[in-house]
Amino acid sequence: MCHCLKLSRRNPDNPENPGAYNTMSPPTSPQEALLSWFAENQRDLPWRHEYHPYQIWISEIMLQQTQMDRVTTFFRRWMQEFPDLTTLSEASEHRVFKCWEGLGYYSRARNIRKTAQILASEYQGEIPGDRKTLLSLPGIGPYTAGAIASIAYNRDVPVVDANIERILARLLNIDLVPGSPEAKKLFWTRAEELLPPGQARNFNQALMELGALVCRPKNPDCSACPFAPHCLALKYDIIPERPIPKKSKKITPIEMATGILFHQGLLYIQQRLADDVWGSLWEFPGGRMKKNEVPEETVVREFLEETDFEVQVESKITTTIHHYTRYRVTLHCFFVKLVLPGSDPVLHAAQDFRWVPFEALQKYAFPAGHRKLISFLEKYGFPKAEG
């Protein structure tokens, strides 16, 4: 059930019940309270200095499924490499992936590059402020389109993400499970109703900031919340119950193995197929372990299936663990050597290959597990002797 929003204020001057609502004082609207709070508490983020549409677009794509503290570092690096849309549109996919490396979900980077090229060729290098036009571009969905239109251009367009769903569910006591069609429609409707005309830039950012700093999923700081006098979940003491939790996703464990082939002072790497998972990234050959197979057997089999190289395992390097969507990936890593040196690989699962010195690996973009392996070798040393 969704209750009506009541515009009343708490009375901190009542010593017996400081949480009581004071209906005698003039009400402050939740919009006014939030904007006032944001003016005093907003973080100094690099894309807030000028509100340039290009910077807003890049920051919003980076912020998808990535924590703020990591994004600021990657954002500054990106702006040094690609300071404007024209530079980005002319960049190779390799350069874009390398600059994106560490953020994951590389389809985001691929779509950024595609969109930059479209904007350069069809929109005179300008990012449109119209929500409908923005939605037609690769990688830009309803939230990102709303964020660009409202934050970059101050258009009266709402935004709704998981943080804002949580705020609205508590503020308005919405007892729907986020993600359902009914919930999505209601959250967007309520966000649009709350939006104060002419103040979308600050109001939408304030909602995002509130969700990150105060109205957190766990341990929200209701005492510091500008919405506290108006929050129905707080009034009814059901903050932990809003939003209604989704069913937790089952984490699927995956065991994989990979091998570093070291031959004549060089390492073998190959580029994944463009339409594959982690498409066009570079990797060391390997794959998923089969039933009753040990990691060493997996490495030998995968090299033969992917390259026609017959290899044998020399030694174990390390085991890395990383998470990808609903998967927990354990990657067993080995040094391998060629049984019969002298031939080129026959690529069955890749589009290109290279023989490179260890130091050159930094020029290539790798998936998270393989990048962890490289970092391990950088830390503990790469053997100089021939494999």
N, C-alpha and C positions, 0 to 999 in steps of 0.2 A: 504493500500500500504506500502511496506517495502522498505525504501530508503537505499542506500549504506552508509556505515560508512566512514566518511571523517576524515582523520588524520590531524587535524590542531590545532593550539594552540590559546588561547585567549591572547590578548595583554593588560596587566594591565598598561603598560607605556603610553598608549594613553589617555591623560586627557580628551579629548572630548568624547571619546567612549571607556571606559575601557573594555567593553564586546566585542569589535570587534576582529575578528580572525586575528592573525598575521601569514600570510603564509610565511614570510621571515625567521622565526626562525625554527631550526630543529624540526620536529614533534616528540613528545613523544607518543609512542603507548599507547592505553588504558590499555593494560596489564601491561606495565611498570609503568604507573601512579598508577594503582590500587595496585600493589605489594608494591610500595614505600609508598603509603598511609597506607597500612595494617601494614607494618613494624613499623610505628610510632604510630598507633592508635588502634592496636588490644587489646582487653580486656584480663585480666589475668583470664582465666577460668581453673578450676582444671583439666579438661581432656586434656588441652594443655601443661601440664608440661612434660609429657613423650610420648604422642601420642600412648599409649598402645591400641591395637585393642579392648580389652575387654571394656576399658573405653570409647573409641570412640563409640562403638556399643551402650552401655547403654545410653550415653548422647544423641545420635541421636534419640533413641526411646523416651526418656523423652521429648525431644524438640518438638516432634510432638504435635501440638495443645496446647502447654504450654509455658508461657512466661519465658524468660531467667532467670530473678531474682528468680523465684520460682524453676526452675530446679537446679540451683547451690546448693540450700539448700537440695533438695531431693537427688541429686547426692552424696553429701558427706555422707548423712545418709545411702544411699544404699551401698556405698563402705565400710562403717564400718560394715554393716551387711553381705554383700556378697563381700569380697575383691577380689575374683577371680572366674573364670568360674566354677571350680570344686565345690567350696562352694555353688554356685548358683544351679548347676545341682543336688545337693543332698538335697536341701531345699524343704520343703513341700510347697504346694500351699498356705496354710494358712499363712506361714511366708512371702512368696513373696507378697501376697495381702496386708498384714498388712504394709509392708515396702513401698508399692506403694500407700497406702491410701492417698488421697488428690490430686493425679494426675489425677484421672478419667480415663475413657476409659480402663477398666480393661482387655479387650482383649489384650492390649499391654503387660501387665504383664504376662498374661497367655502364650502368644507367646514367650516372653523372656525365660520363664522357659522351654518351649518345645524345643526351639532352643538350650539352654544350655545343655539339656540332649542329644540332637542329636550330638552336637559338642563333648561332653564328650565321647560318645559311638562310634562315627563314624569318628571323626577327631582328635583323640588323645588330645582333650581339646584345640585345636587351632582354632582360627577364620580365615577362608580362606580370601585371598586377591583378589580372582578372582570374578569379578562381576557376572558372570553367576552362579557360585556356591552359592554365597550369595543370589541370587534371589530365590534359591530353598528352603531356610530356612523359617520357619514360621515367619510372621510379618515383613519380609524384602522385601520392594518394590524397584522400580527403584531409588528413591532418596536416601534411606538409604543404598542400595548396593553401589551406587556411592560415598556416603559420607565415608563409611568404606574403600572402595578400595583406594580412593584418599587421605583421611586425615590420616588414619592409615598406609597405605602402599605407599603413594605417587604415585599411579598408575595414568596414564593419562586417567582418567574417569571423564566426566562432571557430574554436579549435577544441578537439576532444582527443586526449590520449589516456593511457592507464592512470596517470596521476590525476588528471582532471575528472575522470570517471569516479575515482575514489573520493575526491573533494565533493562532487555533486551528490554522490550516494549518501555521504554523511550530512552534508548541509541540508538536503531536501528529504532525507530518509527514504531513499529509493531502494526498494527491496527486490531488485531484479539482479540476476547474475550477469555481470558484464560480459559482452561478447555475443549475447543472443540478439537476434534481429530486433526484438521488442526493446531491449535495453539500449542498443545502439541508437535507434530512432529517438527514444526518450532523452538520452544524454545530449544528443546534438540539439534537440528542441530546447531543452532547459538551458544549455550553454548559450544558444542564440537569444533566449529571453533575458538572460542575465547581462548580456553584453551592453555596456553603456555607449550610446552613439558618440562617434568621434574619438573614442578612447580605446579602440581595439588593441593598438600596439602595447600600451602599458597594461591593460586589463588581462589580455591573454598571457603575457609574460608573467604577470603577477600570479595568475593561477598556476602556471608551471613552477614558479619559484616557491609558492606555498606548498605544493605537493612534494617538492624536493626537500625543503627545509623544515617544515612544520607539520603538515598533515601527512605524515609518513605512513607507510603500510603498517609498521610496528612502532610502538612507543611514540605516538603523535604527541606534540607539545601543545595541547589544547589551551594552556594558560597563555601562550604567546600568539594564539590564532586570532586574526582580525574577524573571522567568521564566528567566533565562539558565541557572541550574543544571539546569533541567528541560527545556530546549528541544531537541527532537530535530533540528530543522533546523540549529540552531547546532552541535550535537554532530557532525552529519554534514557540516557546512560546505556547506549548500545553501540558506542564507537567501535568496539572489536567486531561487531556483527555487520558492519557496513564498510565496504560493499560486501554483499554475500559472496563468500569465497567460491572460486571455480574449483572443479575437480582437479587435483594435482596430476600433472603429466607423469606418466611412467617413464623412468630413465632406463634406456636400453644400453647395456654394456656391450662394447665391441672390442674384440682382440684383433690387433693387426701387427704386421711385421714389415720392416723395411731394411734395405741394405745400402751402405755407402760403398760403391765400387771405386777403388783407388788403383790407378794403373798408369805407370810411367809418369808419375808426379801429378796426375790430373784426376779429377773426380767426374763421374758420369752423372748428369742430371737430364731430365726430360720434361717437356712441357705438356701438361694435360690437354685433352681435347677441349675445344671451346664450349661444347654443350654438356660437359661432364660436371660433376660436383667439383667445386673449386676450379672451374674451367679456365684454361690458359695460364694457371699458375705453374710454377716449376716444382719438381719433386724428385726424390730418390725412388726408384722402383720398389714396389711392395704392394701389399693388399691384405685382405681379411683372411684370418686363419680359418681353415676348414675343420670340421669335426674330427677329433682324434689326431690333429696335426700339431706338432710342436713348432714354435716360432722359426727355428732354423730351417725346418722343412718348407715353411711358408715362403721364406725369402728366396730359397733356391727355385721353388716352383714359379713364383711370381716373376722372377727375372727371366726365366725361360719363356713363360707365356707372353710377357710384355715386350721382350727384346730379342728373343732367340739366343741370348747369352747364357752359356752354362757357367755357373759360378759355384764356389764353395765358401762356406762361412769360415772366417778366420777367428773372430772374437766378438764378444758382446760389448756394446758401447754403453747403452743405458736403456731405461724404459721411461717414456714420457706419457703423461696423462693430460688430456684436454677435453673440453665439453663442446659439443656442436649440436644446437637445437636440443633435441631430447636424447642425445646419445652421449655416453661417456666412453671416450676412445682411449684404450691402452695401446701404445705403440712400442713394440720391441725393436730395438735398433742394433744393427750389426755392421761390422766391417766384412766385406766379401772380396774375393779375387776371382779373376777369370781362370777357368780351367784350360781353355784353348784361346790364347790371345791372338789378335790379328785381324778380326773381321769387324765390320760396322754393325750396329744393331739393326734389326728389322722391327720397325715400330708397329705394334699391334694395339697399343692403348695410349698413344701419345701422338702429338703433331710435329714435334721437333725434339732435337737433343743437342747437348753440348758436352765437351770435355773441358773442364775449367779448373784452374788452381783454387785451393781452398779459400784464398783471400777474395776471389771474385764472386763468391756466393752472395756477398752483400749487395750485388747489383741486381739480383733476381728476387722476385716475390715468391714466397713459399707458403703453403698452408701452415696453420698454427703448430701442429705436431712436429713437422719437419723444421720449422724455425726454432722450436725449443731444442731440437737435436743439434742444430748448428750452434745455438747459444751455449749448449753444454760443451761442445768441442772448443769453442772460443775461450771458455772459462778454464777448462782443464787441459787444453792443449791438443793439437792435431798431430798425429805421428808423421814425422818427416820421412821415415823409412818407406821403402816400396812395399805395397801390399801384394 
